[in-house]
Amino acid sequence: MKRNWLGAFSALFAVVLALSSCASGNKGDVVLSSDDFLIFDDIQELEAAVALKDAESILPTGREVKESAQIFSMIDVSIQEAGMNKALVARLEALRGIVCLIDGRKQQAVSSYNAAVKLVKDDAKVLILGSRLGIIKNLQEQKSTVANEPNLLVLEDAVSLFEKNAYMDSVAQFDAAFISLPAFYAEAFRPLRNKAWELKSITAEDDEKTVALLTKNSITVDDMLEMTESSTTLLSRYTSGTDLGAQELYDAVFEKKLLDAVSAADEKVLTREEKITRIYAARYLWNLFTGRGKTDAKKYSAMYQRLKRKSPVGDVDISSPDFDAVLGCVENEIMDLPDGRNFYPEEKPTAVEFNTWLKKVE
């Protein structure tokens, strides 16, 4: 990999920065040791590829990532070109180890770590690899000694918090890390940060069953009823406060017609395995809301028919069996119109989305 004049200038700048740092007793941003410097431009493409592969291994989003063999080939070439630059070789070996660990090849990852730590033990990526291998017990204690890019340790903390279901804290750490890291890190890990924000109502104290349920990207009727039973008291009047099994709970809800449309007859029977769409969620939530007896379940269809008005919702006609449910949930701010006009009745909500609506009914 040939350096252009900008790379050469960067190298010269790094030397000047190092001399200045020695004089002041402070570490320069790119100094890894007293005799080697890491010019990040040299391996930026490689670091970006590993960052994306890393993020996709935690939360797959379908983005195209480089094959491990291709990354290893790039690393080998870069190591040959690095020559005696220990800092650069250490970073490259750490990147190799991270990819090995992603692929489940722990022994190769350990070999890469050992090779890297002999060269530069306090490089950020070397420390991260050591932490993932369990060799470094408390990564965050290394922030005061890390030789470069301390915010990589902040990013790693964000990932660790995400994996521990501490989603709110994870969001804060992602945001802090993105401020000063190269843009490709934010690009790679933004979906993970956004997912953490979506799941922020889940805490590290929640039990495994609750977390497993709330992290689902879509839910069934059974899931919907379980969430209602476990996190609210909305079904108590229908179950007499008795703990029921999944089939018994479904039977009780079915008998009370909480899964039935109210605006018009609908032959569709929602089974326990049925995937919940936004319009089915509205049907159920509206029945819970009006089941208290304080609201006429058909008030909207009656009014619009009497006034001979068209539906104010672009994709839910007044003739829909769930017209009242949709309008009722929107008017009472239980659900919304995503674009201000349409309800998108066939879209499937995530468990967290449904749980948010459920809490508004309660």
Buried (B, 14 or more C-beta within 10 A) or exposed (E): BEBEEEBEEBBEBBEEBBEEBEEEEEBBBBBBBEEBBBBBBBBEBBBBBBBBBBBBBBBEEEEEBBEBEEBBEBBEEBBEBBEEBBBBBBBBBBBBBBBBBBEEBBEBBBBBBEBBBEBBBBBBBBBBBBBBBEEBEEBEEBBEEBBBBBBBBBBBBBBBBBEEBBBBBBBBBBBBBBEEBBEBBBBBBBBBBBBBBBBBEBBEEBEEEBBEBBBBEBBBBBBBBBBBBEBBEBBEEBBEEEEBEBEEBBEBBBEBEBBBBBBBEBEEEBEBEBEBBBBBBBBBBBBBBBBEEEBEBBBBBEEBBEEEEEBBBEBBEBEBBBBBBBBBBBEBEBBEBEEEEEBBBEEBBBBBBBBBBBEBBE
